[in-house]
Amino acid sequence: MPATKDDADKTVKQVKVLIEEMYEKQSLLDSTRTQVRDLVRRKKGADGVDRLNDEMEDVASRWRSISDRCKDRIKFLEDIKDFYDTYDGLNSWLGAKERMLGALGPISADPRMVASQVQQVQVLREEFRTQQPQLEHLVQIGESILVTISIDSIDGQKINAKLQNILQRWADQMGRLDERAQSLGDAVDTSREFDASLNRLRDALQGISDNLDELSLEKDPEEQLRKIENLERQLEGQRPLLADVEMAGAQLCEVLSDPASRSEIQGKLTTVGKMYNNLQKKLDHRKAEIEGNLRDGRQFEASCSRTLGWLADELGNMSEKLLVSADREILQQQLDHHEVCIIFKKFCV
């Protein structure tokens, strides 16, 4: 059993030399067979003729057996050469693909980059498809060799080990490609959903924030409060979208193998979460401020109303001609009691 392709090639040459020697002696075999047959025909029934004929047939049979074994040996050795040659080619090719798979890098969080990575996987799959006939040829030759030398023999175990090595590495790399393709497919869908939801949420929150900033142009506090309550409802309506963004981000982080990409997604989630909470606080503060102003205004109006009522009662109780006391202390008391009413009456007049 040749250990290498070169050893097999040397053995093939040796067997071919033997075949050439047989070709050279073919004419001697043919002439001897013709002579024996002629002698058997002429000396039919003589002693030793049958034994001579049997010996001639035995020589011819051994000749054919050696010739067939030489042809089978050459065929076997050519298969060995083909096996080693195909094995070396696939072994080198798989080594290059293993290095290429290792250099593909982690799955990106950027949908455009993911699309490029999907294309890389498709190219590699196509390369494996083009090499599939070589693998099938190696398996066919290997099985043929193992039938000849027996898989249980030492040489058979060596051939089978090479064959299984290629098959296992092929299966491993195809498995890695399938897994990466699945992960990329999940990443494409999830990242697209994540980006779309994130952009919608950012736009909605920015719109609510802009509308809140424009409320300072509205002079009527009641109208401001009504609009703020409307903005609160709009913000609350974005809570399901925020939950969708957080869910899509979590799913995307499960797909991504790169810590930097996962950190980037977490950063985006943190930023939009802060944006939502800050806007909620801004609305609450503005609402509390307007409600406080409205409350102060209502209290002022109530106080004014009570004061006006009191003044009206006091004015009603005042006579047209107020009797003024000559006593200084009483006069001061009258002044203190009626001063506001007098001023208010003059103001009204």
Secondary structure as UniProt FT lines:
FT   HELIX           5..42
FT   TURN            43..45
FT   TURN            47..48
FT   HELIX           49..102
FT   HELIX           111..149
FT   TURN            151..152
FT   HELIX           154..213
FT   HELIX           214..217
FT   HELIX           221..237
FT   HELIX           239..255
FT   HELIX           259..317
FT   HELIX           328..348
//
